[in-house]
Each structure stands twice: as C-alpha cells, then as structure tokens.
Amino acid sequence: MKLIFLGTRGYIKARTQAHGMHSSMLAVYYGKRVMVDCGEDWRDKINAIHPHAIVITHTHPDHSWGLKKGAPCPVYATEASWKEMSAYELRKRNVVALRKPFKLGRMTFEAFPVEHSTRAPAVGYRITAGKTAIFYVPDVVYIQDRHAALYGARLYIGDGATIRRSMVRKPGEKLIGHTPVRTQLTWCMKEGVPEAIITHCGSEIVKADAGEVMVNLRGMADKRGIEVHIAHDGMERIFH
C-alpha cells in the first residue's frame, strides 16, 4: 500500500510550500486509488488525482467543500455527513455505516466515530491492505473504542492542529476541538502503535521552524518509544 499526502494544512490562513493544500491523503493498493477528504482547496483539482473513490471523514470546509460541484467518482460518507452534503452535486453517493468494514478494491475501510465537532460529526478510518493496518484521523478530540481502532496498526496518522496546547472545549454535553499531538502520541504508546505521522498541521507547525518543531516532537516521541514524522504535501509512504 502506498500513502500519498496530497495536502497537510489545516483550516488556517498560513500556508507554505510544505503545507499548502488542505489535508487529504491518497491510499493506493493494487491500482485502486482512494482519496480521503477533499477540502475546498481541491475544488477543480480532483480530476488531476484520478481517484476511483473519495471517502470523507466529516463536512468541515477543509474536508468536504471541494465536492460541492461534483466528483468524478463515487463518494463515501456517513449518514450524518450526507445530511450536511445534501446539496452537493454528487450522483454516486454511498452511506458508510459506523464500525462496519467495507471494501474498496482490495483495501478495507472501517469508520470509527470520534469526538471533534457537534455540527459536523467526524470519523477516523482504519484502513487495511494485506497484513498492514493504519488509522487516519485528521481532526480529533478522542477516538471512541480507541483500542479496536488502533489494535495491531502499523501507523497512526493524526491531528496536527496543536502540539502541546489544548484546543478542546466543552460548550455543551460533548467535547469539541483538537487534542494536542502530545496526547495522541500517548495513545499510540498505550495501544502499541510504533509510528505516528502528523498531518492537518496548524499554525504552531506551519509558521514555525521545521527543525525546531521536529526536535520538540521527537523529544515527546522518544519518551513514549514512538517514531514520529510531520507530513508535508507530496510526501509518500510505502508498506510492503
């Protein structure tokens, strides 16, 4: 399985060459190309990716608004997301049921509900290809049934909105926002995931010196026995 980080920028104004496009990932396995998320930056650029399918985590602008005028392939999203995308000009709509794996080519996707937003309920996807499993969750406060989501995973791809500072709030009964990278690395340690890649990068990463950020992150990761990287636009990772 090949993972291509098409975009790695969160919903912020700042952008750099390394983090120019809204966060999106392409998973490729045996010729099947599945795009995960398609934010407003990707409008009019989807055809260049040649996806066979697009899978949506939630409906915030940097994750789904690139689909408002249509898509060249089937789109997969939860029932909650489809309610928010009802006006999108999409013909091939597929409803993703929570915790029910589905096949796209030889890859298996399973949607795990996560806390992030009450207006745009989000999921993370466990993606399995052959013997390799990864978990992709670009916006998260916490993962429901985290053990099942991360069990045996080779790689965790998580939310880079903030490194140490909490952006978690509780305006009502549920938590919303973004959990710091530091906490997500602790999740990986507890669940035995050996490596984390950080995407959906916020200003704390995008505006800072890349070398200094990595020194900071590696210090956190080393204490937890985790390997960590920051994704950049165009970055690839291959699992054999």
Secondary structure as GFF3:
##gff-version 3
##sequence-region A 1 240
A	DSSP	beta_strand	2	7	.	.	.	ID=ss1
A	DSSP	beta_strand	24	29	.	.	.	ID=ss2
A	DSSP	beta_strand	32	36	.	.	.	ID=ss3
A	DSSP	three_ten_helix	40	42	.	.	.	ID=ss4
A	DSSP	three_ten_helix	46	49	.	.	.	ID=ss5
A	DSSP	beta_strand	53	55	.	.	.	ID=ss6
A	DSSP	alpha_helix	61	64	.	.	.	ID=ss7
A	DSSP	three_ten_helix	65	67	.	.	.	ID=ss8
A	DSSP	beta_strand	75	78	.	.	.	ID=ss9
A	DSSP	alpha_helix	79	84	.	.	.	ID=ss10
A	DSSP	beta_strand	93	96	.	.	.	ID=ss11
A	DSSP	beta_strand	102	104	.	.	.	ID=ss12
A	DSSP	beta_strand	107	115	.	.	.	ID=ss13
A	DSSP	beta_strand	122	129	.	.	.	ID=ss14
A	DSSP	beta_strand	132	136	.	.	.	ID=ss15
A	DSSP	beta_strand	142	143	.	.	.	ID=ss16
A	DSSP	alpha_helix	146	150	.	.	.	ID=ss17
A	DSSP	beta_strand	155	159	.	.	.	ID=ss18
A	DSSP	beta_strand	167	169	.	.	.	ID=ss19
A	DSSP	beta_strand	176	178	.	.	.	ID=ss20
A	DSSP	alpha_helix	181	191	.	.	.	ID=ss21
A	DSSP	beta_strand	195	199	.	.	.	ID=ss22
A	DSSP	alpha_helix	203	206	.	.	.	ID=ss23
A	DSSP	alpha_helix	210	224	.	.	.	ID=ss24
A	DSSP	beta_strand	227	230	.	.	.	ID=ss25
A	DSSP	beta_strand	236	238	.	.	.	ID=ss26
###
